[in-house]
Amino acid sequence: MCAERDAPIAELEAMPGHVSLLVTCDPQYGIHRLVTQIKSRTSRLLRAEFPSLRSRLPTLWTNSYFVATVGGATLEVVQRYVENQRNA
């Protein structure tokens, strides 16, 4: 899905309670739009694969999310940060 939007995933960590995702997103496309589409698509796919989620959870994802720009940090530094989130 991210590849379809020219927003490659550089790093991904899934933990109980949250997912950390490092993507490159064109500002013209909009990060809010990308996050909304990721949540929508993954919710649909997970609920199709695990039908019990439909009855157990009214919504799979919350409406909230955190976004930060990388700024002057190198990609490697940010990737290490995302990787280390599971130990935090």
N, C-alpha and C positions, 0 to 999 in steps of 0.2 A: 504494500500500500504506500509506504513512504517512497519507494522507488518510482511508483507511478506519478508522484508529486515532485519528483526531483529533489527529495529530501532524504539523503542517505543516512542510515543509522550507523553512527560511529561506535556506540557503546550501549549496552542494555543490561540492566540488573533488575530481576524480579524478586521481590521479597514479600513476606506476609505484610499486608497493609499498604504497600506502595510499590510503584515501578519507577526506576530511574532510567531515563532515555536521553541519550545525547544524539541530536540530529542537526544537520545543516539545513536551514530553512531560508528560502528566498524571502526577504522582507516584503516584497510585493505580493507574495502569496498569502502571508500572514500566519504567524504561529498559532493564533487562536483557532483559525480555520483548520490547520493541520491537526492540532490536539483534538478538536471536536470530531474530526473524521477518523482518527486513530481509535478514539474511545468508542465511537459508534460501530465501526467495523469489527473491532475485537469483541465487543459485547455480543454482536450478532453471531459471530463465529463460535464463541465460547458457549453461548446458549444453545446453539444448534448441536454442538458436540456433547454438551452436558445439560440435557433438558431439565434436570432437577434444579438448576440455577434459576429457572423461570419462577418456580413456586417459592423458592427459599429467599430470593432477593428481589425486591421491587426494582432496584436499579443495580447494575453491576459496578459502575464507576460513579464517583461523586462528581459534582460540577466543578470542583476546585482543581487547580493545578498550579505548579510553581514553574516559572520560566526565568532564566538568567542568561545573559549574554556571556560569551567566553572572554571577551575583552582582550587583554594582553597575554592571557595564559595560553600556553601551547596546547595543542590537541592532546598530547600525551599526558599533561598534567591533569586535564579535565577527565580524561579516560581513567586515570588512576583514582581520581576522586569518586567517580561513579562506581568503579570496581570495589572500592573500600566501603561503600555505603552498607554493604551486607554485614560488615564487622562493627558498624557504629551502633 
